[in-house]
């Protein structure tokens, strides 16, 4: 059966880990679907791994919609989430227009937007109009020009408490899913225990409800790994795999049985 929000919540309640990957085209969508991936994200990471850009900020709603259509063509079971492009959700009207395009034209089943409590009004506005929303906290790649560098978020007590409060506010606003990026494992554990919706992590340790990685990272072909700047949380699943599909299957199995992430992939 196709995965829906209700199924993701069931998996969380029953303790079954949710295996997620990014995806950008029909061929890999078919492969990921067959390999057992539960959720695919058409991420603005496509700007870096597909378009060769230095950041995600140049990616447009039209770019993501194009890739969504391609991915949707290859899916039968997996749930598809689409990133909202930089500043496409700066106002209610812009957010609604972008979500409409991603869902109507691209076939997305949920949209994901970066930001803490400042986005609560947008989350509530979209949710009230039938748009499922994933809130993205921790490291926010769209803010790279303001933050200056990709750094672990929430290590200081004040920052951790603020993130916990942001989660509560966004959940109350109607967020159906949470994504935590590059946060200490213990903070992610606290957030996951308090949350009432599934929590997906990337560089957030083993205690979340599911894991997500960039497809090109697990296949060891992304720009970040090929130039030797592999993020701490990345594992090369092509190492020892018999094929690309086998590498994806190994990732799914490791995410499900909690052998990934190992301690060396986690932040303190």
C-alpha positions as a LaTeX table, in Angstrom:
\begin{tabular}{lrrr}
\hline
Residue & $x$ (\AA) & $y$ (\AA) & $z$ (\AA) \\
\hline
Unk1 & 0.00 & 0.00 & 0.00 \\
Unk2 & 1.20 & 3.56 & $-0.68$ \\
Unk3 & 2.65 & 5.22 & 2.42 \\
Unk4 & 0.57 & 8.11 & 3.77 \\
Unk5 & 0.90 & 10.41 & 6.79 \\
Unk6 & $-1.21$ & 7.96 & 8.79 \\
Unk7 & 1.25 & 5.17 & 8.02 \\
Unk8 & 4.23 & 7.29 & 9.10 \\
Unk9 & 2.48 & 7.95 & 12.41 \\
Unk10 & 1.75 & 4.23 & 12.83 \\
Unk11 & 5.41 & 3.43 & 12.26 \\
Unk12 & 6.39 & 5.95 & 14.91 \\
Unk13 & 3.88 & 4.58 & 17.42 \\
Unk14 & 4.97 & 0.98 & 16.85 \\
Unk15 & 8.68 & 1.76 & 16.96 \\
Unk16 & 9.37 & 0.91 & 13.32 \\
Unk17 & 12.11 & 3.14 & 11.93 \\
Unk18 & 11.31 & 5.21 & 8.84 \\
Unk19 & 13.88 & 4.97 & 6.04 \\
Unk20 & 14.10 & 8.14 & 3.94 \\
Unk21 & 16.30 & 9.28 & 1.03 \\
Unk22 & 16.45 & 12.21 & $-1.33$ \\
Unk23 & 15.53 & 11.57 & $-4.95$ \\
Unk24 & 15.57 & 13.68 & $-8.11$ \\
Unk25 & 14.51 & 11.54 & $-11.10$ \\
Unk26 & 12.24 & 8.69 & $-12.19$ \\
Unk27 & 14.92 & 5.99 & $-12.51$ \\
Unk28 & 16.18 & 6.40 & $-8.97$ \\
Unk29 & 12.61 & 6.82 & $-7.70$ \\
Unk30 & 11.76 & 3.39 & $-9.10$ \\
Unk31 & 14.93 & 1.93 & $-7.58$ \\
Unk32 & 14.35 & 3.50 & $-4.16$ \\
Unk33 & 10.71 & 2.41 & $-4.16$ \\
Unk34 & 11.73 & $-1.16$ & $-4.97$ \\
Unk35 & 14.46 & $-1.11$ & $-2.32$ \\
Unk36 & 11.95 & $-0.30$ & 0.43 \\
Unk37 & 12.48 & 3.42 & 1.03 \\
Unk38 & 9.46 & 4.72 & 2.96 \\
Unk39 & 9.79 & 8.42 & 2.18 \\
Unk40 & 11.57 & 10.26 & $-0.63$ \\
Unk41 & 12.45 & 13.93 & $-0.43$ \\
Unk42 & 12.83 & 16.00 & $-3.56$ \\
Unk43 & 15.22 & 18.31 & $-1.80$ \\
Unk44 & 16.70 & 21.64 & $-2.75$ \\
Unk45 & 19.97 & 19.75 & $-2.31$ \\
Unk46 & 19.48 & 19.14 & $-6.03$ \\
Unk47 & 21.09 & 22.54 & $-6.50$ \\
Unk48 & 24.37 & 21.14 & $-5.21$ \\
Unk49 & 24.34 & 17.48 & $-6.29$ \\
Unk50 & 22.51 & 17.87 & $-9.62$ \\
Unk51 & 23.07 & 21.47 & $-10.72$ \\
Unk52 & 26.59 & 21.84 & $-9.31$ \\
Unk53 & 25.89 & 24.98 & $-7.30$ \\
Unk54 & 27.65 & 25.91 & $-4.06$ \\
Unk55 & 24.46 & 26.39 & $-2.04$ \\
Unk56 & 20.74 & 25.61 & $-2.21$ \\
Unk57 & 19.61 & 29.24 & $-2.40$ \\
Unk58 & 19.54 & 29.44 & $-6.21$ \\
Unk59 & 17.04 & 26.57 & $-6.50$ \\
Unk60 & 13.57 & 27.75 & $-7.52$ \\
Unk61 & 10.09 & 26.37 & $-7.02$ \\
Unk62 & 10.04 & 25.61 & $-10.74$ \\
Unk63 & 13.25 & 23.55 & $-10.38$ \\
Unk64 & 11.79 & 21.48 & $-7.57$ \\
Unk65 & 8.46 & 21.05 & $-9.35$ \\
Unk66 & 10.26 & 19.73 & $-12.44$ \\
Unk67 & 12.14 & 17.13 & $-10.40$ \\
Unk68 & 8.98 & 16.26 & $-8.44$ \\
Unk69 & 7.19 & 15.32 & $-11.67$ \\
Unk70 & 10.07 & 13.06 & $-12.63$ \\
Unk71 & 10.23 & 11.38 & $-9.22$ \\
Unk72 & 6.46 & 10.93 & $-8.99$ \\
Unk73 & 6.56 & 8.95 & $-12.25$ \\
Unk74 & 8.75 & 6.30 & $-10.62$ \\
Unk75 & 6.93 & 5.87 & $-7.30$ \\
Unk76 & 4.26 & 3.39 & $-6.29$ \\
Unk77 & 4.68 & 3.04 & $-2.51$ \\
Unk78 & 7.01 & 5.67 & $-1.06$ \\
Unk79 & 5.66 & 8.95 & 0.33 \\
Unk80 & 6.96 & 12.03 & $-1.54$ \\
Unk81 & 7.93 & 15.27 & 0.21 \\
Unk82 & 9.11 & 18.40 & $-1.63$ \\
Unk83 & 11.31 & 21.17 & $-0.31$ \\
Unk84 & 10.02 & 24.72 & $-0.47$ \\
Unk85 & 12.60 & 26.89 & $-2.21$ \\
Unk86 & 14.47 & 29.76 & $-0.58$ \\
Unk87 & 12.05 & 32.62 & 0.27 \\
Unk88 & 9.14 & 30.87 & $-1.48$ \\
Unk89 & 7.39 & 30.81 & 1.91 \\
Unk90 & 8.30 & 34.32 & 3.03 \\
Unk91 & 4.61 & 35.32 & 3.07 \\
Unk92 & 1.33 & 33.42 & 3.34 \\
Unk93 & 0.38 & 34.05 & $-0.28$ \\
Unk94 & 3.76 & 33.05 & $-1.65$ \\
Unk95 & 3.80 & 29.92 & 0.49 \\
Unk96 & 0.33 & 28.89 & $-0.65$ \\
Unk97 & 1.20 & 29.46 & $-4.30$ \\
Unk98 & 4.41 & 27.47 & $-3.99$ \\
Unk99 & 2.70 & 24.61 & $-2.14$ \\
Unk100 & $-0.05$ & 24.52 & $-4.75$ \\
Unk101 & 2.50 & 24.26 & $-7.54$ \\
Unk102 & 4.53 & 21.56 & $-5.82$ \\
Unk103 & 1.45 & 19.47 & $-5.07$ \\
Unk104 & $-0.72$ & 20.06 & $-8.15$ \\
Unk105 & 1.98 & 20.17 & $-10.81$ \\
Unk106 & 4.71 & 18.18 & $-9.10$ \\
Unk107 & 2.62 & 15.57 & $-7.31$ \\
Unk108 & 4.17 & 16.18 & $-3.88$ \\
Unk109 & 2.24 & 14.84 & $-0.89$ \\
Unk110 & 3.87 & 17.12 & 1.67 \\
Unk111 & 6.03 & 20.24 & 1.63 \\
Unk112 & 9.05 & 20.91 & 3.84 \\
Unk113 & 10.16 & 24.33 & 5.00 \\
Unk114 & 13.10 & 25.48 & 7.05 \\
Unk115 & 12.81 & 27.62 & 10.16 \\
Unk116 & 11.68 & 27.69 & 13.77 \\
Unk117 & 8.81 & 29.51 & 15.45 \\
Unk118 & 9.01 & 32.33 & 12.91 \\
Unk119 & 7.40 & 29.91 & 10.45 \\
Unk120 & 4.53 & 28.92 & 12.75 \\
Unk121 & 2.10 & 31.28 & 11.03 \\
Unk122 & 2.97 & 29.84 & 7.60 \\
Unk123 & 2.69 & 26.26 & 8.88 \\
Unk124 & $-0.72$ & 26.98 & 10.40 \\
Unk125 & $-1.92$ & 28.75 & 7.24 \\
Unk126 & $-0.90$ & 25.87 & 4.96 \\
Unk127 & $-2.08$ & 23.14 & 7.31 \\
Unk128 & $-5.53$ & 24.72 & 7.65 \\
Unk129 & $-5.84$ & 24.56 & 3.86 \\
Unk130 & $-5.03$ & 20.89 & 3.59 \\
Unk131 & $-1.31$ & 21.07 & 2.95 \\
Unk132 & 0.74 & 18.56 & 4.98 \\
Unk133 & 3.89 & 20.25 & 6.30 \\
Unk134 & 7.28 & 19.01 & 7.47 \\
Unk135 & 9.13 & 21.51 & 9.66 \\
Unk136 & 12.94 & 21.59 & 9.35 \\
Unk137 & 14.98 & 22.60 & 12.41 \\
Unk138 & 18.64 & 22.58 & 13.39 \\
Unk139 & 21.05 & 23.31 & 10.58 \\
Unk140 & 19.18 & 25.16 & 7.84 \\
Unk141 & 21.15 & 25.17 & 4.56 \\
Unk142 & 19.07 & 28.01 & 3.09 \\
Unk143 & 20.51 & 30.31 & 5.78 \\
Unk144 & 24.14 & 29.58 & 4.89 \\
Unk145 & 24.85 & 33.18 & 3.83 \\
Unk146 & 23.62 & 34.43 & 7.20 \\
Unk147 & 25.10 & 31.63 & 9.33 \\
Unk148 & 28.43 & 31.69 & 7.48 \\
Unk149 & 29.14 & 27.97 & 7.76 \\
Unk150 & 27.48 & 24.60 & 8.22 \\
Unk151 & 27.67 & 24.01 & 11.99 \\
Unk152 & 26.02 & 21.75 & 14.54 \\
Unk153 & 23.04 & 23.51 & 16.12 \\
Unk154 & 21.71 & 23.31 & 19.68 \\
Unk155 & 24.88 & 22.53 & 21.62 \\
Unk156 & 24.46 & 25.48 & 23.99 \\
Unk157 & 21.75 & 25.18 & 26.64 \\
Unk158 & 19.89 & 28.28 & 25.51 \\
Unk159 & 19.91 & 27.15 & 21.88 \\
Unk160 & 18.72 & 23.66 & 22.86 \\
Unk161 & 15.84 & 25.02 & 24.93 \\
Unk162 & 14.86 & 27.36 & 22.10 \\
Unk163 & 14.79 & 24.47 & 19.62 \\
Unk164 & 12.64 & 22.38 & 21.96 \\
Unk165 & 10.20 & 25.28 & 22.24 \\
Unk166 & 10.24 & 25.78 & 18.47 \\
Unk167 & 9.24 & 22.15 & 18.02 \\
Unk168 & 6.28 & 22.57 & 20.37 \\
Unk169 & 5.11 & 25.72 & 18.59 \\
Unk170 & 5.43 & 24.23 & 15.10 \\
Unk171 & 3.65 & 21.06 & 16.16 \\
Unk172 & 0.81 & 23.10 & 17.65 \\
Unk173 & 0.67 & 25.07 & 14.39 \\
Unk174 & $-0.04$ & 21.85 & 12.51 \\
Unk175 & 3.27 & 20.37 & 11.39 \\
Unk176 & 2.79 & 16.69 & 10.51 \\
Unk177 & 6.48 & 15.79 & 10.47 \\
Unk178 & 9.73 & 17.16 & 11.88 \\
Unk179 & 13.22 & 17.01 & 10.42 \\
Unk180 & 16.27 & 17.66 & 12.61 \\
Unk181 & 19.58 & 18.34 & 10.88 \\
Unk182 & 22.98 & 18.34 & 12.59 \\
Unk183 & 21.94 & 18.46 & 16.23 \\
Unk184 & 23.42 & 16.62 & 19.24 \\
Unk185 & 22.05 & 13.12 & 19.68 \\
Unk186 & 20.81 & 13.78 & 23.21 \\
Unk187 & 18.90 & 16.88 & 22.16 \\
Unk188 & 17.31 & 14.93 & 19.30 \\
Unk189 & 16.35 & 12.23 & 21.80 \\
Unk190 & 14.59 & 14.76 & 24.06 \\
Unk191 & 12.75 & 16.30 & 21.11 \\
Unk192 & 11.68 & 12.90 & 19.78 \\
Unk193 & 10.38 & 11.79 & 23.17 \\
Unk194 & 8.32 & 14.97 & 23.57 \\
Unk195 & 7.02 & 15.21 & 20.01 \\
Unk196 & 3.67 & 13.81 & 18.97 \\
Unk197 & 4.61 & 13.51 & 15.28 \\
Unk198 & 7.37 & 11.48 & 13.57 \\
Unk199 & 10.86 & 12.97 & 13.83 \\
Unk200 & 13.33 & 12.32 & 11.01 \\
Unk201 & 17.03 & 12.97 & 11.51 \\
Unk202 & 20.08 & 13.71 & 9.40 \\
Unk203 & 23.10 & 13.98 & 11.64 \\
Unk204 & 20.74 & 13.80 & 14.63 \\
Unk205 & 21.74 & 10.46 & 16.13 \\
Unk206 & 19.93 & 7.14 & 16.57 \\
Unk207 & 17.01 & 8.12 & 18.81 \\
Unk208 & 14.81 & 9.77 & 16.17 \\
Unk209 & 11.96 & 7.93 & 14.43 \\
Unk210 & 13.71 & 7.74 & 11.08 \\
Unk211 & 16.80 & 8.63 & 9.09 \\
Unk212 & 17.34 & 10.56 & 5.88 \\
Unk213 & 20.45 & 11.02 & 3.77 \\
Unk214 & 21.25 & 12.51 & 0.39 \\
Unk215 & 21.18 & 9.78 & $-2.24$ \\
Unk216 & 24.44 & 10.87 & $-3.84$ \\
Unk217 & 26.17 & 10.81 & $-0.44$ \\
Unk218 & 25.33 & 7.17 & 0.28 \\
Unk219 & 26.51 & 6.28 & $-3.25$ \\
Unk220 & 29.75 & 8.23 & $-2.67$ \\
Unk221 & 29.33 & 10.41 & $-5.76$ \\
Unk222 & 28.26 & 13.78 & $-4.34$ \\
Unk223 & 30.60 & 16.79 & $-4.58$ \\
Unk224 & 31.05 & 16.85 & $-0.79$ \\
Unk225 & 32.42 & 13.32 & $-0.59$ \\
Unk226 & 34.40 & 13.30 & $-3.83$ \\
Unk227 & 36.48 & 16.31 & $-2.76$ \\
Unk228 & 37.14 & 14.84 & 0.67 \\
Unk229 & 34.78 & 16.95 & 2.79 \\
Unk230 & 32.44 & 14.15 & 3.79 \\
Unk231 & 29.99 & 15.24 & 6.50 \\
Unk232 & 30.36 & 13.32 & 9.76 \\
Unk233 & 26.93 & 11.72 & 9.45 \\
Unk234 & 27.50 & 10.30 & 5.95 \\
Unk235 & 28.21 & 6.61 & 5.38 \\
Unk236 & 29.29 & 5.15 & 2.05 \\
Unk237 & 26.82 & 2.33 & 1.40 \\
Unk238 & 28.43 & 1.53 & $-1.95$ \\
Unk239 & 31.38 & 0.12 & $-0.03$ \\
Unk240 & 30.80 & $-3.64$ & $-0.21$ \\
Unk241 & 27.58 & $-3.37$ & $-2.23$ \\
Unk242 & 27.04 & $-5.50$ & $-5.32$ \\
Unk243 & 25.06 & $-2.78$ & $-7.13$ \\
Unk244 & 23.54 & 0.65 & $-6.67$ \\
Unk245 & 20.22 & $-0.93$ & $-5.77$ \\
Unk246 & 21.94 & $-3.15$ & $-3.24$ \\
Unk247 & 23.56 & $-0.06$ & $-1.69$ \\
Unk248 & 20.12 & 1.51 & $-1.24$ \\
Unk249 & 18.78 & $-1.76$ & 0.18 \\
Unk250 & 21.70 & $-1.83$ & 2.65 \\
Unk251 & 20.92 & 1.75 & 3.69 \\
Unk252 & 17.25 & 0.89 & 4.27 \\
Unk253 & 18.19 & $-2.18$ & 6.30 \\
Unk254 & 20.70 & $-0.22$ & 8.41 \\
Unk255 & 18.21 & 2.58 & 9.08 \\
Unk256 & 15.57 & 0.02 & 10.06 \\
Unk257 & 17.75 & $-2.10$ & 12.37 \\
Unk258 & 19.51 & 0.96 & 13.90 \\
Unk259 & 23.00 & $-0.11$ & 12.81 \\
Unk260 & 23.06 & 3.31 & 11.17 \\
Unk261 & 23.84 & 5.83 & 12.50 \\
Unk262 & 26.76 & 4.44 & 14.47 \\
Unk263 & 28.47 & 6.53 & 17.19 \\
Unk264 & 31.00 & 7.89 & 14.68 \\
Unk265 & 28.14 & 9.47 & 12.69 \\
Unk266 & 26.68 & 11.34 & 15.68 \\
Unk267 & 27.26 & 14.73 & 17.29 \\
Unk268 & 27.62 & 15.38 & 21.01 \\
\hline
\end{tabular}
